[in-house]
Amino acid sequence: MRKYGLPFVVMLLFSGQLLRFPVELVSFKHIAIVPSDLALIALAGLLMLKKLKERRLFFPKAALLAPLFVFLLCAIVSLAVNADYYRLGAYEVRISFLYLLRWVLYCVPYFAVVDLVRSRNQIRELFLVLGVGVTLFAIFGIFQAIFLPSFTLMLDPENPAGWELQQNRLVSTFFDANFAGCLIGMALAGVIALWMEGFRKLWFLVVIFGAALILTYSRGSALAFLVGFGCLILAGKYKRRAIAVILIILLIVVAGLPYFSQQAEYHHRFSLSDTSSQNRFEAWRISIKIIRDNFMFGIGFNTTPYVVPRFRYISPLGYNPEGGAAFAVTAGLLTIFGLTGVFGFVAYCFIYGKGMWMAWVISKKSRDPFYRALAKGTFAQISVLIVSGFFTLTILHPFITAISWILFGLLSLAYYDTVRPTLRPGGVERGPRTTSTLKKRIPNTNCRSGCQNGNSA
C-alpha cells in the first residue's frame, strides 16, 4: 500500500470525471461515482485495517487532526439542529449527510500520507507523483482547449443541461474551467517556490502551467494566482527569479495574443458587467444574508437546495436551484460560514491557518531547500485556494480537496522533521534511543594506560 497504493490513488485523482458511473440519487442533479471515489473507499478500509492490526488508532503526526475533527463535529451538529429547525425530511437529511461523508472521504489521503510516508525520500517521491499528475493534467488540458472544444458535452452528450458550455476553454478532466484554473494556479505557485529555492531545471513547467492557466480564461483563478504569487514575493529571498516567471508568462501572452484576445472576448472576460460576474456578486449577497439569519449554526452542511429556495434567499442571479449548482452558493469561506455557522467557520479557518503557520515555521527554520520550497509553495497554494473559492467553490471540490490534503500531509511530515527531526534521508523513521545504543556511544573512561584495542585492564 505504501509503495504503490498511495501513488496510484494520487494519480487517479487527476483522472477527474473522465470515467463516470451514473447514480440515481438526486432528481435535479446529475450524480455519478468516479474511480477515485472507489479508490479512496478502498484506501480508507485498508488504512483502518492496518491501524486495527497495530492496535493503535492514533495518527501521531496528523497536526491538523484536531481542527478537522472539530469542523466535522460542528457540521454534524449544524445538520442535526437545522433538520428540526427547517423541517427537513429524512431523505433531505440523508442526502446532505452523504455529502458530508464524501467530504470526509476526500480527507482520507491526509491520514494515509502521515501514516505511510516514513522518510524524506518518500516525501520527495510522493511530491514528484503529484507534480507528474498535475503536469499531465495541464498538458492534456492545453490539447483539449485547442483541439477539443466543448469537451464535456463530447463525453456526456446525454446530459447537456448538467454542464456549462465551455467551448475552447481549458477544462481538462475536471470538466470545469474554474476548478481546473484553481488547480493549475496552485501548481504554478508551487513550481515558482521550487524555482526560487534553486530548482532551476523546472523552468519548462512555468511555461506549461502559465499557458494552461491563461487558456482557462478564469478571472477568479488568475486573481487567486496573483495573490499566491504575492505571498511568494513577500516570503522569498530571490526576487529576480520570481520576476523571471512573470516575464515568461508575459511572453506567452504576447505570443498568443491574437488567439487569447479573441477567445477572451468571446467569453466576456474583459468586463465585470457580464452574467458570470453578476452571479458572483449576488452569491456573496445571498451568503451574507444567510449568515446574518443563521449566525450560530448555519443552515446545515449542504442543505442549500432544500433551505435556500424555501426561505426567500433565492434570487434571479447568484443561485441556480437546478443542476450541479443546486448545492452551492459560491462565496468561499462565507459559504462555509453559512452552512455550518460561526463554530464551523472558525474550525475551517483554523485548518488553513495552522497549515500556513506550519509552512511559515518550516520556511524560517529548515535548512533543507526542498522543505523550504514545499512550505512556501503550500503557503501560496492555500492562498490561491482560499481566494479562488470566492469565485468558484473550490474549497469543497472533491478532487481539489483531496489534493490539498495530500499537500497538508507532506507539510505535516516536513514540519515535524524540522522541529523534531525523526526522518532519515533514505531510511525509515528513527526510533528512540535505547540503553544498548547509548552504551555504544559512551567511550570507555575506565581503561588504564596499558589497555589495548579498547579493552579495560
N, C-alpha and C positions, 0 to 999 in steps of 0.2 A: 504493500500500500504506500509505503514511504517513497520507494524508488520510482514506481510507475503510476500508481493510482492517483496521487495528488497532481502531478503534472498533466495526466490525462484529463482530469476534471477541469483544470485550469484552461487547457486548450479547448475543451468542449464549450466553455462559456463563450468563447469568441465565435462559435458557430451560430449563436443567436437563435433566430427563428427560421433558419433555412429548412429545418425539418419540423413539421408541426403535426400533432395528433389532436384533432378537434375533440372538444368535450362539451356536452350539452349541460351547462351548469347555470348560466345566467342568460335569460331570454334576450336581453337587449345588448349583450356584448359577446363578440366572437372570442371564445376562450379555447386555448389549446395547451397541451402538455408538450414540452420540448425535451430533447435528450439531456440537457443539463439538469432539469428537474429530477429525472430518474437517477442520474449520476450522483447528485447531491443527497438524495434519499439513501442510496447505497453507501455513500461515504459516511453519512451520519450513523447508519446502522453499524458499519464496521468500526467506526471510532468508538461507539458506545460499547460494543463487544470487547474491544481492546481495553477500555478503562475498567470494565467489569472483571476481566481476566486479571488485570493488575491489582484489582481491589483498591483502586484509587480514582475517585470520580472527579478530583480537582484538577485544574489546569494552572500550575504554579506561575507560569509566565504570561497568563492571559491578563494583561494590565487593564484591559477595557471590559473585563467581565462584570464588574460592579455596576458601571453606568448602563451597560447593555441590559443587565437583569432588572435594574430599576425602571428603565424605559419600558421593558416588556410588561412588568407589573403594572405600571401606570396605564398602558394600553389596554390591558385586561380589565382593570378597574373601570376605566372610562367606558369601555364597551358594555360592561355589566350595568353601570349606572344609567347609561343612555338607552339601553334596551327597555328599561322601565319608563324612563322619563319621556322618550319619544314614541313609546308603544310600538316598538319594532317587533315584527313577527319572528317566529322561530327560524323560518327559512332565511330571513334577512340577517339575523344574528349569526346563523351558521355560515353564510357566505362571507360576512365581514371577518369572522374568526378564522376562516380558511385563508383569507388574505394575510392575516397576521401570522399564521403558521408558515405561510410561504416566505414572509419576511425573515422569520427565524431560520428557516431552511437555508436561505441565502447568506446567513451569517455563519453557517457551519464551517466554511473554509477557514475562518479565523482560528477556530479551535483546532482544526486539522493542522494548520501551519505551526502554531505554538507547541503542539504536542509531537509532531512528526519530524520537524526540521531540527537537526541536532548539531550542526556545525556551521561555521562561517561559509565554507564552500557550498554547503547545501542551500544557504540563503542566497548566494550568488546564482546557483543553478536555477532555483525557482524564480528568481528575479529575471533571469535570462529567458525562461519559459514564458513569463509574462510579456517580455519585450518581443519575442518572436510572434506570440499570438496577436498582439496589437499591431505589429508591423504587417502581418498578413491581412489583418482586418482592414488596415488603411490602404494597402496595395489593391486588394480586391475592390474596395470602395471607389478608388480612383478609376479603375477599369469599368466598374458598374456605372459611375456617374457619366462617363464619356460615351460608352457603347451600349449601355442597357438602361435607357430611360424608362420611367415607370416600372422599375424592377419589382416592386412589391406586388403590383397587380399581375405581373407575369407569373409569379409563384403562387398567388392566391386569387385567381380570377373569379372564384365563386363568391367572394366577399368584398366587392368593390367599395361598399359603404363603410367597411371597417378600417380603411386605411386612407390617409391623406394623399392626394395626388401630388407626387414629388417631382415628376419629370426628370430633369438631368441633375437633380441634387444628389449628393452622396448620402446614401442611407445604409450601405453595406449590409451586414447580416442582421442589424437591429431593426431594419425596415422603418427607420425614423431618422431624419437628418439632424434633429436637435440632440437626440441621445447619442448618435454617432459623433456629433461635433463635440459633445462633452467629453467622451472617452478619448478622442484624438487630441483635444486640448490638454487633457491630463497627461497623455503620453508625451506630447511636445514639451510640456513643462518638466517632466522627468528627464527627458533627453538633454534639455538645456542645463539642468542641475548636474548631470553627469559630465557634460562638456566643460562646465565651469570648474569642476573639480579635477580636470586633467584628462578625461577620457576623450581625446580628440578624434579618435578614429570613428566616432559615431556621427560625424557631420552629415552623412548621407541621410540619416534618419530625420534630421531637421528639414531637409528638402521634401521627404516623403510626407511627414506629418504636416508640414506647412502647407503643401499643395492640397492635401486631403482636407484640412480644416477650412481652407478657402472654398473648396468645392461643396461643402455642406451649406454654404450661404446662410449660416445661422448667426444672427447678430448676437444672440444671447451667449452662444459658445465663444464667439470672438471676444466679447467683453469679458467673459469669465477667464479666458486665457490671458488677457491683458492684465487682469488683477493678479493672477498667479505669477505672471512674468514680473510684475512689480514687486511681489514678495521675494522673488529670486534676486532681483537687483538690490533690494534692501539688505538681504541676508548674505549675499555673495561678496567675495573679495575681488573677483576677476571680472570687472565690469566690461572690459573690452571684448571678451568672449560673448557676453550677452548682447552687446551691440552688434557683433558679427552675425548673430542669429537674426536680429531684426533686419539687417541688410540683406541676408539671404531670402527672407520672406518677402521683402520689398522687391527683390529681383524677380521672384516667382510671380508676384502680382503684375509687375511691369511687362514681363514676357508674355503672360497670358491675358493681358488687359482686354483685348478685343473680345475674347470668349467670356471672360469673367464678367465684364460690364454688361454684356448682352443678357447673360443668364440672371445676373443680379437685378437688372431692370425688369425682366420677365417675372421674377418672384417678388417684386416690390420691396427690395432690400434697402433702397435709398430713402425711405420715408418712414415716419412714425405715425402716419395717419391711416395706414392700411388696416385691414381687419385683424391680422395677426397681432399687431401692436396693441390695438384697442382691446382685444381679448385678454392680453396680459394685464393691462391696467385695470380692467373690470374684475379680473380674477383676484387681484390684490384687494380691491374694494370689498368683494364678497368675503374674502378671508378675514379682513379686519372686522367686518360686521359679525361674522361667526364667532370670532374671538371675544368681541365685546359682549355677546349674548351668552357665551358658554365658556367663561374665563377659567373656571376651576377644573372642569372635567372634559371640556371639548364636546364634540358630538359623537365620539366613538370612532375607533380606528376603522377606516374605510367604510363608514356608513354613509358616505357622501350621496350616492344615488337614492338613498331612502329618506334622508333628512332634508337635504337642500331643496328639492322640488316641493316638498310638503309644507315648508315653513317660510315661504316668501323670500328665500335667499336667491332664488333663480332670477336671471336677467337675460335679455336678448344676447348679450355677449358675456364672455368670461366663464361660461359653463354650458356644457352640452349634455343633456340627460340621456343621450343615446350613444351607443358605440363605445370605443375604447376610452373616451374622455369622461364617461359617466362616473368613474370612481375618482376623479381628480379635479380639484380646484388648484390650478398651477400657481403656487405662491411660495415655493421653497419651504423654509423653516416656519413661515406663517401658516402653511398647511399643516405641519406637524402640531403647531400650537392649536389650531382649530380642531384637529382630530382628537388629540389626547389631553388638552388643557395645559395649564401652566406647569404642572409637575412633569408631564411627559416632555414638554418643550425644554425644560431645564435639563432633564436627563439626556435628551438627544444632543443638546448643545454641549453638554459635558463630555460626550463621546468624542466629538470633534475637537473640543478644547483640550482634552487630555492628550489626544493624538498629536495636536500641534505642540503641546508642551514637551512631549517626549521627543519630537523632532528637533525642537529648539535645544534641548539638553544634549542630544547626540551631536548636533552641528557645532556646539561650543566645546564639548569635552572629548569627543572621539579624535584619535589620531589616524584613523583609518579613512582614506579618501572615499572608499566605496560607501561606508556607513554615513559619512557626511553627505554624500550625493543622494543616498537613499532618503535621509532625513529631510534635506532641503527640498528635494523633489516631492516628497509626500506632503510637506507643509504647503507647497504651492498647489499640489493636486487637490488637497482638501479645500483650499480657497476656490479653485476652479469649480469643484463640485457644489459648494455652497452657493456661489453666485449664479451658476447655470440653473440651479434648482428654482430660482425665482422666475425663470422664463419657460422651463420645462421641468417636470417633476422628476429630475434625475436622481434625487436623494432617495427615492423609493423605487427606482427602476431595478428590477431583479438582477440583471447582468452587471450593471454598474455597481450595485450594492455588493455583490459577491466579489468583484474585482477590488473594490475599495477595502473590503475586509481582509483580503489576501495581503494587500499593502500594509494594513494595520498590523497583521500578524508578523510580517517581516520587520516592521518598525518596532514592535514589542520585543522581538528577539534581539535586535540591534541595541535597543535601549538597555536591556538587562545585561548584555555583554559589555556595554560601555560603562555602566555604573557599578556592575558587579560581575567581572569577567568570568564566564563559565564555559565559553565555547572555544574549541581549538580550531585553528585554521582549516585542517582537513580531517579531523578526527571526530570523536564523539564528545558528549558533554563531560566536563571534568567532574569527578566525584569528590567527596570530602576527604580531607587528609586523614589517614589512619595512623595508628601508632607505629606500624611497620614502616610506612613510608617516611615518617618523621625520623625514625632511627637511622634510616639510610642517609639522611641529610645532615645528621649531627656528627661532627668529627669526634674521633676518639681522643680525648684530652688526658686520659689516664696512662697513656703509653710512656714508658721511660725512655731514656736515651738509647737503650740497647734494643728497642723494638725494631722489627723489620717487617716490611710488607703490611703495615697496619695492624699487626697482632700485638696485643698487650703482653707485658712481661709476666 
